């Protein structure tokens, strides 16, 4: 393989490649042993070309240590007189933007204390516990109040356009009029497993999609399963099912401890997010609209396009869904922030040499294999590496390493006192209000 950089800008790179006929023949023989059934000659030729071009670009990126985003674009060059037989093509590669970081090694933040458990939070946790211990069993009868249902649905606005992020492929819900939008649960009463439903309602003031607030929307979906819960009728029966607490006083005390622990986790999560946001706000990253839209489309394909197709919606609804996402300015803005955060953390990981080693990635594969079964961790590792699925996992692990690095250089002040600093180890218990 031969290559040469033809042209370069701040955002893209054009590279010309030349593959010999011998290289193409070797690739064809490799593919012929793998492709079942064997494709027709012309189809095989196209597969050989596409595969060879992709692998040539990957080899170039690895050798030259060039980092790109998106899918490379290829343009096959017609042969010129005197050119050796083979394949000549040009690939345009989109370059990641340059990242200019602030001084992130000495950070100082003031934070509020961890919230103490409230009566409302404890009652909500008790409600969840009673639901978990309700031993629901599947029924074939029509839905009635108090049942637990598994449904799929998608929301549509008054123009019959899909509402971004309203899609649920499998959502478990308690049939209780106070737990979702008014009128939704009422429409499910009398339906049974396998039934389709359509609910028309007026989106409330706090509806998650601002453009349709106080306007008519409709939800179309299908009942997947219906369950009837068998709630504990007495405290004694609840304690028996739980099997861990001798009395209700102990149970309420344990619930309060669980709520506090969850508050501490939420506090830590919010703190890490705040640290990243501070560094990202001070950094300079020249994002392009093309890059943001590409990331937005990738998320739309993952969250909605594939699910809409699985639910049986046609190409017209899928296309309308993407148009709705594009028209949603807040989604575009949020994606820009998320992309900037990811690039900032990636640059910190590079600067501080926080690369994820193979054994660290293998540990994640072991956890996935233990949880979900299937291939061995080794097979899963190499398959995900081959398909590039491992890249996103490694990128997330590197981001977490970068956040850990920032947290290790953070001075944290709570109510006038230094809670944490690089020279002072963290307290065992987080500050509570």
VMD Tcl script that draws the C-alpha trace (Angstrom):
set ca {
  {0.00 0.00 0.00}
  {1.16 3.51 -0.85}
  {-0.37 6.75 0.38}
  {0.23 10.50 0.29}
  {-1.45 13.49 1.91}
  {-2.95 15.55 -0.92}
  {-4.54 18.44 0.94}
  {-5.17 19.46 4.53}
  {-7.27 22.02 6.40}
  {-8.01 22.62 10.06}
  {-11.01 20.28 9.91}
  {-10.27 17.66 7.25}
  {-7.53 15.73 5.50}
  {-7.47 14.33 1.94}
  {-5.25 11.27 1.53}
  {-4.62 9.40 -1.72}
  {-4.08 5.62 -1.58}
  {-2.74 3.10 -4.07}
  {-3.43 -0.60 -3.59}
  {-1.77 -3.16 -5.85}
  {-3.67 -5.90 -7.67}
  {-1.79 -8.44 -5.53}
  {-3.14 -6.84 -2.33}
  {-6.67 -6.93 -3.73}
  {-6.28 -10.58 -4.73}
  {-5.13 -11.54 -1.23}
  {-8.09 -9.73 0.31}
  {-10.47 -11.45 -2.13}
  {-9.19 -14.89 -1.15}
  {-9.58 -14.03 2.53}
  {-13.16 -12.88 2.02}
  {-14.11 -15.85 -0.16}
  {-13.44 -18.21 2.74}
  {-15.60 -16.14 5.11}
  {-18.59 -15.04 3.05}
  {-21.48 -17.49 3.10}
  {-23.15 -17.87 0.68}
  {-20.55 -16.88 -1.86}
  {-21.57 -13.62 -3.58}
  {-21.73 -13.08 -7.32}
  {-18.44 -11.94 -8.96}
  {-19.47 -8.29 -9.33}
  {-20.80 -8.13 -5.76}
  {-17.62 -9.79 -4.47}
  {-15.55 -7.20 -6.34}
  {-17.42 -4.37 -4.62}
  {-17.02 -6.00 -1.19}
  {-13.28 -6.46 -1.78}
  {-12.91 -2.81 -2.76}
  {-14.91 -1.46 0.17}
  {-13.12 -3.67 2.69}
  {-9.69 -2.89 1.27}
  {-10.31 0.86 1.32}
  {-11.53 0.81 4.93}
  {-8.55 -1.27 6.08}
  {-6.11 0.95 4.19}
  {-7.46 4.04 5.93}
  {-7.28 2.32 9.34}
  {-3.66 1.36 8.69}
  {-2.85 4.97 7.73}
  {-4.51 6.36 10.86}
  {-2.63 3.95 13.10}
  {0.75 4.52 11.46}
  {0.47 8.32 11.37}
  {-1.30 8.61 14.77}
  {-4.13 10.63 13.25}
  {-7.42 10.83 15.16}
  {-10.61 11.40 13.20}
  {-14.36 11.36 13.76}
  {-17.21 10.13 11.61}
  {-17.07 7.75 8.66}
  {-14.33 8.25 6.04}
  {-15.54 9.21 2.57}
  {-14.04 7.47 -0.45}
  {-13.62 8.55 -4.05}
  {-12.17 6.03 -6.51}
  {-9.72 7.61 -8.95}
  {-9.83 6.49 -12.61}
  {-6.56 4.86 -13.71}
  {-4.08 7.03 -15.57}
  {-1.88 5.87 -18.43}
  {1.15 4.08 -17.05}
  {-0.42 3.40 -13.62}
  {0.16 -0.13 -12.32}
  {-2.96 -2.30 -12.06}
  {-4.81 -2.08 -8.77}
  {-7.03 0.45 -6.99}
  {-6.41 4.16 -6.58}
  {-8.70 6.21 -4.32}
  {-8.85 9.36 -2.22}
  {-10.31 9.43 1.29}
  {-11.47 12.59 3.04}
  {-10.99 12.26 6.80}
  {-12.67 14.60 9.27}
  {-10.20 15.72 11.93}
  {-10.97 16.24 15.59}
  {-10.73 19.92 16.53}
  {-7.86 21.30 18.56}
  {-8.56 21.57 22.28}
  {-7.07 24.35 24.42}
  {-7.38 23.54 28.11}
  {-7.34 25.86 31.14}
  {-5.17 25.13 34.19}
  {-7.06 22.12 35.51}
  {-4.50 20.94 38.07}
  {-5.60 23.34 40.82}
  {-9.38 23.50 41.05}
  {-11.42 24.96 43.91}
  {-15.18 24.59 44.31}
  {-17.74 25.47 46.97}
  {-20.48 22.89 47.33}
  {-23.65 22.49 49.40}
  {-23.91 19.66 51.94}
  {-25.56 16.34 51.18}
  {-29.31 16.55 51.73}
  {-30.67 14.62 54.71}
  {-33.51 12.14 54.10}
  {-36.97 13.72 54.06}
  {-40.27 12.13 55.03}
  {-41.43 12.41 51.42}
  {-38.32 10.60 50.15}
  {-38.72 7.86 52.77}
  {-42.39 7.33 51.84}
  {-41.48 7.13 48.16}
  {-38.83 4.52 48.95}
  {-41.38 2.56 51.00}
  {-43.81 2.68 48.04}
  {-41.10 1.31 45.74}
  {-40.29 -1.43 48.24}
  {-43.93 -2.50 48.47}
  {-44.09 -2.67 44.67}
  {-40.91 -4.77 44.51}
  {-42.38 -7.22 47.04}
  {-45.83 -7.39 45.40}
  {-45.06 -10.69 43.61}
  {-46.87 -9.75 40.36}
  {-48.10 -12.56 38.11}
  {-49.03 -12.26 34.45}
  {-52.73 -12.26 33.56}
  {-54.66 -12.43 30.28}
  {-57.68 -10.42 31.46}
  {-58.28 -6.74 30.60}
  {-56.30 -4.10 32.51}
  {-57.76 -2.64 35.69}
  {-56.58 -0.02 38.15}
  {-53.56 -1.09 40.20}
  {-52.18 -3.49 37.60}
  {-48.60 -3.35 36.36}
  {-48.30 -3.16 32.57}
  {-45.45 -3.38 30.11}
  {-46.16 -1.13 27.12}
  {-44.48 0.37 24.08}
  {-45.45 3.82 22.81}
  {-44.39 6.95 20.97}
  {-45.80 10.47 21.24}
  {-46.95 12.59 18.29}
  {-47.62 16.34 18.16}
  {-50.67 18.02 16.66}
  {-49.07 17.81 13.19}
  {-48.64 14.05 13.66}
  {-44.86 14.37 13.86}
  {-43.01 12.11 16.36}
  {-42.03 13.95 19.54}
  {-38.27 13.58 20.16}
  {-37.37 11.30 23.10}
  {-41.01 10.25 23.69}
  {-40.38 6.71 22.43}
  {-40.45 3.74 24.80}
  {-39.87 0.25 23.45}
  {-40.70 -1.50 26.72}
  {-41.91 0.58 29.65}
  {-43.16 -0.92 32.92}
  {-45.89 1.21 34.50}
  {-48.28 1.03 37.44}
  {-51.83 1.75 36.30}
  {-52.42 4.68 38.62}
  {-53.92 7.93 37.35}
  {-51.51 10.04 39.41}
  {-48.32 8.50 37.99}
  {-48.37 9.72 34.37}
  {-49.99 12.33 32.15}
  {-53.72 12.84 32.91}
  {-55.89 10.59 30.76}
  {-53.13 8.18 29.73}
  {-53.83 5.46 32.29}
  {-57.60 5.78 31.86}
  {-57.19 4.87 28.19}
  {-55.45 1.62 29.15}
  {-58.34 0.36 31.29}
  {-60.03 -2.54 29.49}
  {-57.12 -3.24 27.16}
  {-55.30 -6.59 27.24}
  {-51.94 -8.00 26.17}
  {-51.44 -7.49 22.44}
  {-53.94 -4.63 22.14}
  {-53.00 -1.39 20.43}
  {-54.00 1.93 22.00}
  {-54.06 5.62 21.16}
  {-54.36 8.32 23.81}
  {-55.10 11.96 23.07}
  {-54.29 14.48 25.77}
  {-53.10 18.04 26.35}
  {-49.40 18.27 27.23}
  {-49.04 19.87 30.70}
  {-47.08 23.04 31.52}
  {-44.04 21.03 32.57}
  {-44.04 18.65 29.57}
  {-40.47 17.60 28.75}
  {-40.72 18.89 25.14}
  {-41.38 22.67 25.42}
  {-42.70 23.24 21.84}
  {-45.86 21.21 22.55}
  {-46.67 22.36 26.08}
  {-50.40 23.09 26.51}
  {-51.05 21.62 23.07}
  {-52.81 18.44 22.00}
  {-50.55 15.40 21.65}
  {-51.28 11.74 21.07}
  {-49.57 8.58 22.26}
  {-49.79 5.45 20.15}
  {-48.61 2.15 21.48}
  {-49.23 -1.47 22.32}
  {-49.83 -3.40 25.53}
  {-47.07 -6.01 25.78}
  {-47.88 -7.67 29.11}
  {-50.29 -7.27 32.02}
  {-49.46 -8.24 35.61}
  {-51.60 -8.35 38.71}
  {-49.71 -7.53 41.92}
  {-50.30 -9.37 45.19}
  {-49.54 -6.69 47.75}
  {-48.75 -7.48 51.34}
  {-51.91 -6.70 53.29}
  {-50.23 -6.19 56.67}
  {-46.90 -4.94 58.01}
  {-46.19 -8.43 59.34}
  {-46.64 -9.93 55.88}
  {-44.40 -7.23 54.36}
  {-41.66 -7.98 56.90}
  {-41.99 -11.70 56.22}
  {-41.53 -11.16 52.49}
  {-38.57 -8.89 53.09}
  {-36.97 -11.33 55.50}
  {-34.34 -8.87 56.74}
  {-35.93 -6.59 59.37}
  {-37.46 -7.72 62.69}
  {-39.92 -4.80 62.92}
  {-41.20 -1.72 61.07}
  {-39.10 0.66 63.17}
  {-35.94 -1.09 61.97}
  {-37.25 -1.07 58.41}
  {-37.91 2.69 58.45}
  {-34.44 3.27 59.91}
  {-32.91 1.15 57.12}
  {-34.91 3.08 54.53}
  {-33.60 6.38 55.93}
  {-30.04 5.05 55.68}
  {-30.67 3.90 52.10}
  {-32.08 7.32 51.15}
  {-29.04 9.04 52.68}
  {-26.72 6.69 50.79}
  {-28.56 7.49 47.55}
  {-28.31 11.22 48.32}
  {-24.56 10.80 48.78}
  {-24.29 9.01 45.43}
  {-26.31 11.76 43.75}
  {-24.13 14.39 45.44}
  {-20.96 12.72 44.16}
  {-22.42 12.38 40.66}
  {-23.43 16.05 40.60}
  {-19.97 17.06 41.87}
  {-18.19 15.15 39.10}
  {-20.51 16.73 36.55}
  {-19.84 20.21 37.97}
  {-16.05 19.69 37.80}
  {-16.25 18.62 34.16}
  {-18.54 21.55 33.33}
  {-16.15 24.06 34.94}
  {-13.14 22.81 32.98}
  {-15.16 22.52 29.77}
  {-16.54 26.07 30.12}
  {-12.98 27.43 30.38}
  {-11.66 25.32 27.47}
  {-11.63 26.31 23.81}
  {-12.84 23.77 21.26}
  {-13.66 24.69 17.67}
  {-16.68 22.44 17.13}
  {-18.37 22.50 13.74}
  {-22.12 22.16 13.13}
  {-21.33 19.18 10.90}
  {-19.66 17.37 13.79}
  {-22.49 18.12 16.22}
  {-25.14 17.02 13.72}
  {-23.26 13.80 13.01}
  {-23.20 12.98 16.74}
  {-26.86 13.92 17.06}
  {-27.79 11.64 14.17}
  {-25.79 8.79 15.69}
  {-27.73 9.19 18.95}
  {-31.05 9.41 17.10}
  {-30.28 6.20 15.21}
  {-29.45 4.44 18.48}
  {-32.35 5.75 20.56}
  {-35.17 6.10 18.05}
  {-34.59 5.08 14.44}
  {-33.78 1.43 15.16}
  {-36.54 1.16 17.78}
  {-39.19 2.69 15.48}
  {-38.31 0.11 12.84}
  {-38.50 -2.73 15.37}
  {-41.93 -1.49 16.42}
  {-43.10 -1.67 12.81}
  {-43.25 2.01 11.88}
  {-42.65 2.85 8.23}
  {-39.94 4.92 6.60}
  {-42.18 8.00 6.59}
  {-42.43 8.03 10.41}
  {-38.70 7.30 10.78}
  {-37.84 10.19 8.43}
  {-40.24 12.50 10.29}
  {-38.58 11.51 13.55}
  {-35.17 12.67 12.31}
  {-36.64 15.94 11.03}
  {-38.13 16.51 14.51}
  {-34.74 15.94 16.12}
  {-33.08 18.36 13.70}
  {-35.69 21.03 14.46}
  {-35.16 20.63 18.22}
  {-32.62 23.38 18.96}
  {-32.18 22.32 22.57}
  {-31.13 18.80 21.53}
  {-28.54 20.30 19.16}
  {-27.23 22.61 21.89}
  {-27.06 19.83 24.48}
  {-25.19 17.59 22.04}
  {-22.68 20.39 21.47}
  {-22.03 20.63 25.21}
  {-21.71 16.85 25.57}
  {-19.35 16.62 22.62}
  {-17.19 19.42 23.99}
  {-17.06 17.72 27.41}
  {-15.99 14.45 25.77}
  {-13.21 16.13 23.75}
  {-11.96 18.02 26.82}
  {-11.79 14.82 28.89}
  {-10.10 13.01 26.01}
  {-7.41 15.73 25.86}
  {-6.83 15.54 29.62}
  {-6.47 11.76 29.33}
  {-3.90 12.24 26.57}
  {-2.00 14.91 28.49}
  {-1.84 12.82 31.67}
  {-1.23 9.49 29.89}
  {-4.41 7.92 31.27}
  {-4.76 5.34 28.51}
  {-6.92 2.28 29.19}
  {-4.83 -0.89 29.12}
  {-6.07 -4.14 27.60}
  {-6.33 -5.81 31.01}
  {-8.63 -3.02 32.21}
  {-10.88 -3.44 29.18}
  {-10.78 -7.21 29.68}
  {-12.05 -6.76 33.25}
  {-15.09 -4.94 31.85}
  {-15.63 -7.77 29.35}
  {-15.55 -10.25 32.24}
  {-18.21 -8.25 34.08}
  {-20.40 -8.12 30.96}
  {-19.94 -11.83 30.33}
  {-20.75 -12.70 33.96}
  {-23.86 -10.52 33.92}
  {-25.34 -11.41 30.54}
  {-23.69 -14.73 29.68}
  {-22.85 -15.52 26.07}
  {-19.32 -15.53 24.67}
  {-16.25 -15.83 26.87}
  {-14.62 -12.55 27.97}
  {-11.75 -13.17 25.54}
  {-14.06 -13.82 22.58}
  {-16.20 -10.83 23.52}
  {-13.12 -8.62 23.79}
  {-11.76 -9.50 20.36}
  {-15.19 -9.39 18.69}
  {-15.93 -5.95 20.10}
  {-12.47 -4.76 19.12}
  {-12.96 -6.06 15.57}
  {-16.36 -4.39 15.22}
  {-15.11 -1.13 16.83}
  {-17.73 -1.42 19.61}
  {-14.89 -1.55 22.12}
  {-13.82 1.97 21.14}
  {-16.81 3.63 22.79}
  {-16.32 1.61 26.00}
  {-12.64 2.50 26.15}
  {-13.44 6.17 25.47}
  {-15.89 6.19 28.39}
  {-13.34 4.52 30.65}
  {-10.72 7.12 29.70}
  {-13.23 9.90 30.43}
  {-13.83 8.45 33.90}
  {-10.07 8.27 34.45}
  {-9.78 11.93 33.47}
  {-12.54 12.90 35.91}
  {-10.82 10.89 38.66}
  {-7.63 12.84 37.88}
  {-9.48 16.16 38.20}
  {-11.11 15.03 41.46}
  {-7.65 14.21 42.84}
  {-6.54 17.81 42.29}
  {-9.71 19.40 43.64}
  {-10.06 21.59 46.72}
  {-13.60 21.26 47.97}
  {-15.13 23.76 50.39}
  {-18.41 23.14 52.20}
  {-19.93 25.75 54.53}
  {-16.58 27.48 54.92}
  {-14.57 24.36 55.72}
  {-12.15 22.50 53.47}
  {-13.75 19.13 52.91}
  {-11.23 17.78 50.42}
  {-7.92 18.90 48.95}
  {-4.95 17.29 47.18}
  {-3.05 17.42 50.49}
  {-5.95 16.26 52.64}
  {-7.61 12.84 52.25}
  {-11.37 12.66 51.77}
  {-13.53 12.30 54.86}
  {-15.23 8.96 55.39}
  {-18.65 10.59 55.61}
  {-19.79 13.33 53.24}
  {-21.19 16.53 54.84}
  {-24.91 16.35 55.50}
  {-27.26 19.27 55.93}
}
mol new
graphics top color blue
foreach p $ca { graphics top sphere $p radius 0.5 }
foreach p [lrange $ca 0 end-1] q [lrange $ca 1 end] { graphics top cylinder $p $q radius 0.2 }
display resetview
